Amino acid sequence: MTKINMQVENVVKDSIADELGIKKGDKIISINNIKPIDIIEYSFIINDENILLLVKHQNKELEEYEIEKDFDEDLGIVFTSAVFENLKRCQNHCIFCFVDQQPKGLRDSLYVKDDDWRLSYIQGTYVTLTNFKPDDWERIEKFHISPLFVSLHTTNPSLRTKMLKNPNAANIMEQLKKFKKIKTKLHLQIVLCPNYNDGDELKRTLDDLKQFKSIIKSIAIVPLGISKYRKEKFKKVDKFVALETIKIVEDFNKSIKKQIAMASDEFFILAGLEVPDKKYYGEFLQIEDGVGSIRLLKDSFKKCLKKMKKKLNNPSKITIATAKSAAKIFEGFKNEINNKVLGLDFEVIEVENKFFGKDINVAGLIVASDIIDAIKDKKIDNLVIPSVMLKKTGDDYEEIFLDGKTLNDIKKTNKNMKIHIQKDCYSFNELLNLINSL
């Protein structure tokens, strides 16, 4: 029998659960004598005017509540996980998997590879569909689950099997047809691996996808990431591959008269091109995959520049420490900021990724030890660090980096230094507020 764990993480203030006295750490045993297996089923069950809620408090005492409420009124319970049973684990051994490219000794959660469509629907994580069972299809159709985020990579059955190292990866076209039949919308991801799914294979994949354009909301093409821990040797995405990929994507969108496929920002950087204007990215549906983040940041900066102070009351210095790709963008802002605001020294430090290797250029994979190396012996008043470097917890973050070190470890390098976390890395507004507060 499947073990169900509905543990309360938090309770919304003034909600039904708050009024009942339900606390963090309590466990929900059943709702209307049903034990839902995930937040999806739970959400459907509580859509009722009469709820019978069985709760096990931290003191092990069981308490039953009879609740009368509006049909669609939420109980106000936040759970520790969106899935109340075991997560569906990844059964693949993808040639591009970054989890397999990590050193030993990191926190256990960093080695967990989930492949659960429920988290795809709730949190926007990518799934490969290789572990789908008939029950999964039934639940997706029953609960009208849409959209899902799918790691596609290629529609070529033999190539997908080779790239994911799983024979179940071959039936991707049949699965796409099922999604079309039940009208489930999809966001697709293609991790581009030179000499595998680039060039003519990418053209084939996009051509195959034309028949599914009614359910495809977006297609993100991102380059293979190679850390120094990867055992296999792979060709990196170079300027030629980047230019070719950008052109293939452009031709595909023109052929279907719809802007749904997008090359990530890294392709334009590698190609030596300016990122496109916002029309290219539409609704920025795959921003978490690095598709359009530079455009959002640049457009935000232009608006913020007009609102900056002309002079600081006391001369101050702001230092932003970030990865190579983002550092180049902020270097482009630096002179404009320093020329606009008298008394401000806006500095950009490019943090070399020694932990994962020099070929990893994204801010989300920068660790505290590399930041410490980059800022040591420097005079810093205000240090700005992007929140994507820290452990994500729901919509917030914890002050811990991938290498296990914390913000306190960075503070030790300079006791007088103030550290500011930039929560929204796609906007300049927080930096504008920091500059104007000095």
N, C-alpha and C positions, 0 to 999 in steps of 0.2 A: 504493500500500500504506500502511495506517495505521501511523504511527510510534508505537511503544510505549516509554514511559519509566517504568520501575519503580525510582525512586531511593530509597535508604534514608535516612530522616530520623532514625531512632533504632533502637536494638536493646534489647529488654527484658533486664535483667540476669539472668544464670544461665539464659537460654533456650537453645534449640538453636542459634539464630543467634549468640548470644554465645559459646557454646562453640566454634563453628566459626571464630570470629574475624571475622565480618562486621561492618563498621564503617559509620558514617554517611558518606554520600557514595558508597558502593558502589552498583552497579546490578544488579538481578536481570534476567538476560537471558531465562531460561525456567524453567518448572517442568514436569518430565516432558515436555520438548520442546514444551510449549504456552506461548504468549505471551498471558496473560490481558489483557483490555482494561480491567479495573477490579477493585477489591477484592472485589466480589461473586463474580466468576468465580474469582479467586485463592483465596477462602475455600473454594469447593467443590473446587478442584483439590488443595489441601493436606490435605483430609480423606482421607488414605490412609496406609497403614503404610509404604510405600516411596516416597521422594521423590528425584528426580534434579534437583538444583538447579545451574543454571549462573549464575555470578556474575562480573561485571566489576568488579575493584577499581579504586580511584582511580588506581593506577599503570598502568592500562589492561590489566593482566594478567587473563586469563580463568582461572577455576578452577571445576571441577566437583565437586560433593559428592553422594555417595550416602548417603541418610539413612534409617535405620530408626527408626520412632517409633510411638507409640500412634495409632490411627486419627484421633481428634479432637484430638490435641495440636497446639497452635499453634507456629509456628516462632519467634515473638517478634520479627518484623520490623514496624516502623512506617514507612510510606511517606510521602513528601512530599505526596502527593495520593491521594485515594481513587479517582481516575480516571486511568488510565495512557495514555489517548489524549486527543485534544482534547475539551474540554467541549462539550456541546450548548448553543449560544448561543441567547439569546432572540431571536425573530423578530417580537416584538410592539412596538407603540408605545403602550403603555397610557396612558390619559389621566391616571392617578393615579401613574405610575411616579416614585419618588423619585430614582432614579439620574439621571433627566433633569432633576431640579430642583437639581442641584449646580453650584457655580461651577467655572470652569476652574482648572487649576493644582494640583489635589489629586493624591495618588498614583494611579498608573494602575489599580490593582486596584479602586478605588472606582467606576470607570466600566464595569467588566465586568458584563454582565448574562447570567448563566447561566440555563438553563431545562432542567436535566438531572435526570431522574427518579432517577438513581443517587444524586445528592447529596440529593435529597428523602428517599430511603429511609435513607441513611446519616447525614445531618446534620440532617434536618428542615427543609430549605429548601423553598419553595413552587414548584410548577411549574404551567404553564397547560395543558399537553398539546397545544398547537398545533403542535409539531414532531414529534409521534409518527409513527413509521413501523411497518410490519408487524413488523420485527425487534424493535422495542421491546416490543410486545405479546407476542411469542413468548418473549423473555427474562424478562419479568415473570411469565408463567405458568410457564415452565420452572423458575425459581429460587424460585417461590412468594414473590415480593416483596410485603411488607405490613408496616406501612401506608405509604401515600404521603401527602404534604401537597400539596393542590391549591388553586391560586388559582382560585376559581370565579366569584365576583362576581355572576353572574346565570345563570339557565338559559334566558333568552329569547335565541334564536339571533341575531336581528338586533341586539339591544341588546349582547350580548357581543361581536359583531363590531365594533360601533361603539366600545365601551369599550376593547377591546384593539387596535383598528385592524388586524385580521388576519382575513381570510375563513375561515381554518382554525378560528377560535374558535367557529364556529356549531354544530359537531357535538358539543357538550358532552354532550347527553342520550344520544347513541349511545355515547359513551365511558364514561359512568357505567354504562350497561347492560352494557358489556363487563367493567367492573370487578366488577359484581355477579355476572356469569356465572363469572368466575375466582376469585371470593371474596377480592378484594383490599380490605382495609380502608382507609378514607380519613379524613383530617383535612381539612376544608374551610375556606377563608378567603373572606370577603366584605368587600372594601374598600367601605364605604358612601360613595357620592358623591351628595349631594342633587341632585334633579332628574334623576337617572339611574336608579339601582337601589334607591332608598329607597321607602318607602310601599307602594303597591299592587304595585310590581315586586318588592319584597322579599317581600311576602306570596306572590306567584306563585312565586318561586324556592323558598321554604321549602315551599310546597305541592307543587311538583314533586319535592322531595327526599324526601317521605314514602315513596315507593316504594323508596327506597334505604336506609331506616333500618337494615337488617340489616348493611350494610357501613360506615355512617358512624359513626365513633367520636366526632367532635366537629365543631362548626361555630362558627368565631369570626367575629364581625362587628366590624370595626374602622373608625374614621372616617378619611376622606381626610386626608392630611397635606399642608399647603400651605406651601412655602417661599417666600421673597421672590424666588427665581429662576424661579418658574413663569411662563411666558409667558401661558398661557390663564387666563381669569378663571373661578373656580369658587365656587359658594356653599359656605360652611363649614357644618359640622354645628353647629346652634345648639340651644338648650334644647328647642324644639318638636320638632325632628327626633330629638333624643336620647330624649325621653320617648316619642315614637311608636315608635321602634325597639325600645326596651326592652319596650314592650307587645306588639309584634308577635312578638318572640322568646319572650316568656312564653306567649302564646296558642299558638304553634307547639308548644312543649314539652308543654303541657297536651293538645293535640290528639292527639299521638302517645304520650302517657303515658311519655315518656322524656326525660331531661334531657341533651340533646346540643348544643343551640344556646346560645351565650352572647354577650352584648354585652360588649365590652371595658370596662375600668375608666374610660376616658375618657368614655364615654357617661354613666355615673353622675355623674361630676364635672360634666359640662356640664349635666346635668339637675338638679343641686343635690341629688342623693340620696346616701345612704350606700350603699357597695358592699354587695352581698348577703353572707350568711353562706356558709361553705365548702360547704354542700350544693349551692348554685347551680353551683359550679365542678367538682363531681365529683372527678375525679382530677387536676385542674389540667393538662389535656392540652395547652392552648395558652398556657401561662404566658409563653413567649417572645414572644407576640404581644400582651402586655399584658392578658391575660385572667386576672384573679385575683391579680395581684402585690400589689395594695394589701391585699387580704384576708389573704394570707399574712404580709405585713409587720406588719399590725396584730395578728394573732393571736400572732405571734412576740414582739412587743413586750410584750404582756400577760404572757406567761410570763417574759420576761427581767426585767421590772420588779421581780418578787418576789425575784430573785437579785442585785440590785444592791447594792453597798456602801452603808452608811449614811453613811459619812464618808471623805473622802480624806485621806491623810497630808499631802499638800501640795496647796494649792489649784491647780487646773488648769482649762484651757479646751479644749473640743473643738468644732470648727467643721465642720459638714458643708455642702459646697457641692454643690447639685444643681439640677435643673430645676424649673420652676414646679409641675408636678403633684406631684412627690415632695416638694418643699419644704413644700407645704400639709400633707402627712401628718406630716412631721417636726416642723412647728410645733405640731401637736396633741400630740406627745410631749414637747415641750420643757419645759413647766411641770411635768409629772409627774416628769421626770428631775431637774430642778433642785431640786424640793421633796423628793425622795427622798434625793439624795446631797449632803450638806453639803460645801462646798468645790469643787463642780463648777459650771462655767459652760458649759452646753450651748447652742451657738448654731447657728442655721440661716441660711444665705445662699442666697437664691433667685438663681440665675444667669440673667440675661436672655440669650436666644439672639439675639445681634446677627448672628452668622455666617450662620445660615439664615433668620432672621426671627422676629419676636415671636410668630407663630402656632404655632411649633414648641415644644412644652412637655415633651418627653420627655428623660430624662437621657442616653440613648444618642446623642443628636445635639448634646450640649454639647461645645464645643471649648476647648482650652487658653487661647486668647486671650480668650475671654469669662470664663473663670474668673479670669484675671489681672486683668481689668477689675473684676471683682466683689470681689476680696479686697485690691486695692491700698490702701495707707494704713490697713489694719486690723491690729490686733495679734492674731496667731493662733499658738497653741502647737501644736495638733494639727489638721491639716486632713484630713478624710475625703472621699475621692472614690470614687464608684461605679465598679466595673470596666467597666461597660457603655460608659463614655466612651472606653475604650482599644481599640486594635486587638486583635481576637480571633484567637488562633492555637490551633486545636484546642480543648482544654479550659482553656487558659491565656490570657494576654494579654501584649502588648508595651507598653512605656511610651510609646506614641505616640498622639496624638489625630487626629481627622479633618482638622484644619487643618495637620497635619505637625509641630506643636510637641510637645514631650515633657514629662515630669514635671520634668526639670531646668530647663526654661524657667519653670515655676511656682515651683520652689524658689528661683530667683534673686530673687524678690520679697521673700523673707524667709529668710535663711540659717539662722536659728535654728528655723524652723518644721519640724515633722515631718509627713511626708505618709503617710497610711494608706490603702491601697486596700481597699475593701469588696468582696470577691470575690463573695459571695452577696448580691445586692441584694434578695432576697425574705425575708431573715431578719435579725433584730436581734442575733443571737448574737455576731457579730464586734465590734459596737459595745459589747455587754455586756462582752466580754473586754477591750476597750480601756479602758473605764471602770474596771473592777475592777483593772486593772494599774497605774493611776495612784496 
